[in-house]
Amino acid sequence: MNNAQRAPVGENRNTVERRSRDEAPTENRRAGWVLALGSLGAFVVFLDTTIVNIAFQTISHSFDTTAGHLAWVLNAYSLVFAAMLIPAGRVADRYGRKNIFIVGITGFALMSALCGLAPSAGVLITARALQAVFAALVVPSSLALVLHEFTAARRHVAIGVWGAMAAAAAAVGPTLGALLTEYASWRWIFLVNVPIAVVIVALGRSLLHESRDPGASGLPDPVGALLVAAIPALLSFSIIEGPSRGWSDTWVVMGFVAAALALPVFLWRTSKAARPVMDLALFKERQFSEINAATLLFSTAFFGLLLANLIFLQTEWHYSVLRAALASSAGPIVVTVIARSTTKLATVVGHRRVLFAGAVTWTLGCLGFALFVDSSPHWVTHWLPWTLLTGLGIGLTLPVQSGAAVAKLPPAQFAVGSAINSSFRQLGAVLGVSIFVALLGTSKTGPGVDNFQHIWWVFAVLGLAAGVVQALPRLRSGSAASAP
């Protein structure tokens, strides 16, 4: 039925059409506000995946603990975040996206306050795990609220903006963390979330409309959710403890074996559960599978390098916390500037080309660190060029992965697809931090430039592998076409 047919008595077609035109800008403005609010929610929770990195050394000294122990301040957040993201999407569908978004932001603020007031490393690690539970509620609910406001034709734009904000948050986290640590205290890295959350909740109550999935019932399989967290946790434990305990240590070996055994159990459980924590059918879509594999590889390299570079500048070049962050800030600036444009570029030339270019650029940057950086501080000639290259690689990769992961999925599966992709990114963060801590601890004489050079080589290879994953389908199809 058209507008004229729906017109009330006494209201002609021209009047109705004029009213519709007047209402369209209002609806567009509303969608823009919801996109801004949802992106801000994603920004603040993804910010906490990296903002702590710059204060790693400071917190370690504050609690007089080891790098291996403190690595769990980073990994506890990433592990729980990854495990809870997918179930959180189902919870939001059932109980209301607005309700869960507000609950998530509120709980995130409360746990952030507990992190900031933590009297010991143990309390901080526990608070970080709880913080991640609420952070996981924010991500799928925020994206679902955004998608609800946009037509199918404009959803890819909304996803691109949302993904770009998430990538920018991870990139700028260390610089913001350094400013807070230098001019206030490392505790303000967490406490700063509280006023931001208050603003989000206040605006969200009035701007957001509630939406639910009428078909959503029950909760995802809790055993599956537990296994999602347990597998990378076991791997992380063995990787971190291997250098100090010895790779043949019983506990280290048991960790690797348990992780290997738990993976097929998870796949079996997921295939049999009435409400599986992860819909394996999504991985039948080749692009979805490829992007998630690339996301895991690149995120491992990205999060590992981010932490490695900040600690190198503080321990080898003896930079202050703030100076180390500023020395690395050129990369995040590049990410912030180009993140939105790269998602548009990917729609024009194809995501594979952009992602492969990002992987190659990243690899060249890592190799530059490995080949040219030594114990003598030469920031302009030996550090800045490679920071710019890795920043360009990040900007070409992380925002595009977020959109490409769900591009071939039905709109109804955008939220769960995005949650799975975000989970792979967080699992990469766990592996990246764990690999860094393990490689840093392999020297018997203590960390040195040689250790960091080995670390840069490893993360160069992982970043390139992420690009190769994207290129293989094209290479295979090209070979098949040229075969006699």
Secondary structure, DSSP 8 states (H G I E B T S, - for coil): --HHHH--TT--HHHHHHHHHHHHHHHHHHHHHHHHHHHHHHHHHHHTTTTTGGGHHHHHHHHT--HHHHHHHHHHHHHHHHHHHHHHHHHHHHH-HHHHHHHHHHHHHHHHHHHHT-SSHHHHHHHHHHHHHHHHHHHHHHHHHHHHTS-GGGHHHHHHHHHHHHHHHHHHHHHHHHHHHHHT-TTHHHHTHHHHHHHHHHHHHHH------TT--S---HHHHHHHHHHHHHHHHHHHHHHHH-TT-HHHHHHHHHHHHHHHHHHHHHHH-SS-SS-GGGGGSHHHHHHHHHHHHHHHHHHHHHHHHHHHHHHTS---HHHHHHHTTHHHHHHHHHHHHHHHHHHHH-HHHHHHHHHHHHHHHHHHHHHH--SS--IIIIIHHHHHHHHHHHHHHHHHHHHHHHTTS-GGGHHHHHHHHHHHHHHHHHHHHHHHHHHHT--TT---HHHHHHHHHHHHHHHHHHHHHHHHHHHHHHHHHH--
